[in-house]
Amino acid sequence: MNAYRTVLIGAGRVAAGYAHDPLNVASVRYATHAQVLASHPRFAWGAVVDRSGDAAASVARQYSVPLSSTNVAEIIEPLDPEVAVLAIPPSGRYEILAALPNIRAVIVEKPLGATIDEARQFLQACSDRRILVQVNLWRRADPVFRSLSAGLLREQIGSVQAIVCMYGNGLRNNAIHMVDAVRMLVGEFQSVQSVGPSRTPQPGMAVRPAEEDRDVFFAAIVDEDITASFHPLAFAHYRENGLDIWGTDGRLSILVEGLVVQSYARRESRMLTAEFEVSADRPIVQPSVEGQAFYELYSNLAAALDTTEELCCSGEEALRSTLVIDAVERSLSSGKSVSCRP
Ligand SMILES: NC(=O)c1ccc[n+]([C@@H]2O[C@H](COP(=O)([O-])OP(=O)(O)OC[C@H]3O[C@@H](n4cnc5c(N)ncnc54)[C@H](O)[C@@H]3O)[C@@H](O)[C@H]2O)c1
């Protein structure tokens, strides 16, 4: 099988830096694009580009990548990339795309754009050139999330009744991941209502969200009549992007950012005759996220380039989740409930 000539744009944390944290390496098999690119047989990693020449050169040196540069134009002639991994914030992506003449696919980081219009323009530019867009909302590629979405969630807890989500470090930075996970596992958002207060995210040591990002408590109706609440946490105290999903036949929690997945069965109540409970004190440990998602995201893209296989997180899919976040922000401004129906 051929390997697609690939350039990594951006040499920061998600590109390569997280792999310097031994705890991250121990708990997540693939936490960076560099780790995947260095080992995936379907991608020939030919260049690293970053505004910072030192950052680009350092990643290129570490992974023995042939080319590094501060300017994407310089790597076109020697590499002629077919795939670009855009591991940079939204600004500048459009210009980079324009500078890559023969690109067939991009893997792009969330958020899709600094605004909804920018996200749409980026996707339109890709669509005009028939460039495939795979967005790194990684839960869509993760085997645990995929099997839950394919029927295991329903098998374990029945029909979903209510969802509680904890997130932090910003709506655009992390709530987008959780909104996308809820869409993947449960269904489409019908409406959202920001409850407030709107706070500046309080990050921990590792990651700072973009300046304009906000933390806000919001409520949502998902699918027909499933209620969901999204609670921001200050990561200065501890991190969590987690879900607690309550069904008709039990409960499933996905906590510690996916490292702890537990279900709880419905049993006869210990308190009232002829009633039932969900036994919170008897968790059933489920397979947890192992950090294969980044790798699977690339495998899926290679399959989509080879054949007509569907992308697991296409630009259009990511845009739908982005529109939910946009609706939350509009609800925050207006104080009103905002419909998410197309
Ligand atoms: N999917 C995920 O789980 C996940 C996790 C972390 C970060 N991200 C996203 O990835 C993006 C990057 O985040 P990060 O934490 O790695 O940031 P970072 O600041 O650590 O790294 C960004 C790098 O890109 C370079 N850069 C920026 N604009 C550039 C341009 N136009 N051309 C060339 N180089 C450029 C910077 O010099 C820097 O080295 C953000 O959009 C962030 O939200 C996603």
The ligand as an SDF file (V2000), in Angstrom:
LIG
                    3D

 44 48  0  0  0  0  0  0  0  0999 V2000
   -8.1830   17.6940   19.4780 N   0  0  0  0  0  0  0  0  0  0  0  0
   -7.6550   17.8660   20.6640 C   0  0  0  0  0  0  0  0  0  0  0  0
   -7.9060   17.1020   21.5950 O   0  0  0  0  0  0  0  0  0  0  0  0
   -6.7420   19.0370   20.8820 C   0  0  0  0  0  0  0  0  0  0  0  0
   -5.8600   19.0610   21.9750 C   0  0  0  0  0  0  0  0  0  0  0  0
   -5.0340   20.1670   22.1230 C   0  0  0  0  0  0  0  0  0  0  0  0
   -5.0910   21.2190   21.2200 C   0  0  0  0  0  0  0  0  0  0  0  0
   -5.9750   21.1870   20.1860 N   0  0  0  0  0  0  0  0  0  0  0  0
   -6.0750   22.3060   19.2140 C   0  0  0  0  0  0  0  0  0  0  0  0
   -4.8950   22.3270   18.4190 O   0  0  0  0  0  0  0  0  0  0  0  0
   -4.5730   23.6540   18.0500 C   0  0  0  0  0  0  0  0  0  0  0  0
   -3.1240   23.9290   18.5020 C   0  0  0  0  0  0  0  0  0  0  0  0
   -3.0810   23.8300   19.9110 O   0  0  0  0  0  0  0  0  0  0  0  0
   -1.7080   23.6150   20.7090 P   0  0  0  0  0  0  0  0  0  0  0  0
   -2.0970   23.4580   22.1430 O   0  0  0  0  0  0  0  0  0  0  0  0
   -0.8970   22.5630   20.0730 O   0  0  0  0  0  0  0  0  0  0  0  0
   -1.0450   25.0550   20.4800 O   0  0  0  0  0  0  0  0  0  0  0  0
    0.4780   25.4730   20.6850 P   0  0  0  0  0  0  0  0  0  0  0  0
    0.4600   26.9370   20.9150 O   0  0  0  0  0  0  0  0  0  0  0  0
    1.1550   24.5850   21.6760 O   0  0  0  0  0  0  0  0  0  0  0  0
    1.1350   25.1570   19.2760 O   0  0  0  0  0  0  0  0  0  0  0  0
    0.7800   25.8140   18.0890 C   0  0  0  0  0  0  0  0  0  0  0  0
    2.0410   25.8570   17.2060 C   0  0  0  0  0  0  0  0  0  0  0  0
    1.6320   26.3010   15.9230 O   0  0  0  0  0  0  0  0  0  0  0  0
    2.5320   27.3130   15.4740 C   0  0  0  0  0  0  0  0  0  0  0  0
    1.7530   28.1510   14.5550 N   0  0  0  0  0  0  0  0  0  0  0  0
    0.6690   28.9040   14.8520 C   0  0  0  0  0  0  0  0  0  0  0  0
    0.1730   29.4680   13.7400 N   0  0  0  0  0  0  0  0  0  0  0  0
    0.9720   29.0500   12.7050 C   0  0  0  0  0  0  0  0  0  0  0  0
    0.9650   29.2830   11.3120 C   0  0  0  0  0  0  0  0  0  0  0  0
    0.0390   30.0480   10.7300 N   0  0  0  0  0  0  0  0  0  0  0  0
    1.9340   28.6960   10.5760 N   0  0  0  0  0  0  0  0  0  0  0  0
    2.8820   27.9130   11.1470 C   0  0  0  0  0  0  0  0  0  0  0  0
    2.9290   27.6430   12.4570 N   0  0  0  0  0  0  0  0  0  0  0  0
    1.9740   28.2080   13.2430 C   0  0  0  0  0  0  0  0  0  0  0  0
    3.0160   28.0140   16.7140 C   0  0  0  0  0  0  0  0  0  0  0  0
    4.2650   28.6250   16.4970 O   0  0  0  0  0  0  0  0  0  0  0  0
    3.0940   26.8400   17.7170 C   0  0  0  0  0  0  0  0  0  0  0  0
    4.3640   26.2070   17.6980 O   0  0  0  0  0  0  0  0  0  0  0  0
   -5.6090   24.5640   18.7250 C   0  0  0  0  0  0  0  0  0  0  0  0
   -6.6120   24.8890   17.7920 O   0  0  0  0  0  0  0  0  0  0  0  0
   -6.1600   23.6800   19.8540 C   0  0  0  0  0  0  0  0  0  0  0  0
   -7.4980   23.9930   20.1980 O   0  0  0  0  0  0  0  0  0  0  0  0
   -6.7810   20.1130   20.0110 C   0  0  0  0  0  0  0  0  0  0  0  0
  1  2  1  0
  2  3  2  0
  2  4  1  0
  4  5  1  0
  4 44  2  0
  5  6  2  0
  6  7  1  0
  7  8  2  0
  8  9  1  0
  8 44  1  0
  9 10  1  0
  9 42  1  0
 10 11  1  0
 11 12  1  0
 11 40  1  0
 12 13  1  0
 13 14  1  0
 14 15  2  0
 14 16  1  0
 14 17  1  0
 17 18  1  0
 18 19  2  0
 18 20  1  0
 18 21  1  0
 21 22  1  0
 22 23  1  0
 23 24  1  0
 23 38  1  0
 24 25  1  0
 25 26  1  0
 25 36  1  0
 26 27  1  0
 26 35  1  0
 27 28  2  0
 28 29  1  0
 29 30  1  0
 29 35  2  0
 30 31  1  0
 30 32  2  0
 32 33  1  0
 33 34  2  0
 34 35  1  0
 36 37  1  0
 36 38  1  0
 38 39  1  0
 40 41  1  0
 40 42  1  0
 42 43  1  0
M  CHG  2   8   1  16  -1
M  END
$$$$
